[in-house]
Amino acid sequence: MLVIDDAIVAAVPGRVAVTVRDGLIESVGPAGTVRRADAEVIDAAGCVLAPAFAEPHLHLDKALLGGTASSLQGAIAQTALRKATFTHADVMDRAGRVLRMALAAGTTLVRAHTEVDPGVGLVGVEALLQLSEIVAPYMRVELAILPQEGIFVRPGTLDLLRTALRNEGTVVGGCPYVEADVDDARRHIDTVLDLAVEFGRPADLHLDFADDAADARFALASYLASAVMSRGLQGRVTIGHATSLGSLTPAALALVADRLAAADVAVVVLPATDLFLMGRNDDRDIRRGLAPIGALRRAGVRVALSSNNVRNAFTPSGRADPLDIALLAARVSYAATRADFEEIMRMVTIGAREVIERGAAGVTPGARADLIVFDAHDPDQVILDQPARRAVISNGRLVYQEERRRRWSAWSLENPENPAA
Ligand SMILES: [Zn+2]
């Protein structure tokens, strides 16, 4: 049993003690009232206790490659060349370094979009499956199998996708916009959703990634929503980027947003990458190239935020810290009020978690005990303060503690034993 005592929790008056048993939050009560000889106690000392972060859209296989590009197509082409040099050990090493950053930031749940194609084969998938087992005591990492270079323009990819999906817990990825024309892009969506039905898995597609929907391959959100509903996949499908939605007229957007809400399709906005790669052909009045977060939310669409890439041609920056992404999103989405910041915090915590798993979440009895103690005293100011993480609790266990940071890095591939346990 674990007790986090003397904590401040948003929307709960006074200081609280949170008890944790068997990986779940058991109770949330007044501070100082829990006395259990058998309990490990974390003294939060009046600091903010919040739900842990989740990253529903993170590319671990191509993280930390460096390089840069001035267009999406350039980044994909450059990465295709780099993928030819990937080895099992190299992917494990780069991905492991990113997961250590993520854990120290307070992330305990990750969906890693992992590429398959005839060039890279299953190298990324196999390395990340092994890594996910190593890190399982600290964080849960699931793989979305991504045909980034297409299914029909890259013959052989479908077989690799099917092979990878035989691994339990994997998610069907997709990237329809790289196909040769809109008919193949639609076929790509149908194929991905059919695989989701066949394997009984969720689907998560890089649906579109353009400044506007002038090219019909980047205007398939309504088509996808209908395809989801016709297969009964409501609540099981996520789309990433969807930047072209930002270019629609309010009337056109309202129609698409209503379709996405009806199909319960979640949208993951990836501002660090979207801001870097979009608007590149605008020589003035440069577009932000982001999915319209506010309009989607008001239509009832589930929206989350995530890091996407960390230091590669798609995104030269990044620390795998959702709090950094939250501040970026706040700055580019006109966030100003307490409610705005609350909503953005939700999009990197509970909202991000819901993309991967539904169920009780938050600092509330019955929820999974995935929690962060921030070195901050005001829950409303956490995004603005960007405070250090004093402690991270995953599945009811203390997995990271700031005080011990100098004596150990959260874990390493060489020594995966957790010194905080
Ligand atoms: Zn992505």
Residues whose N, C-alpha, C, O or C-beta is under 5 A from the ligand:
A	BS01	ZN	N308
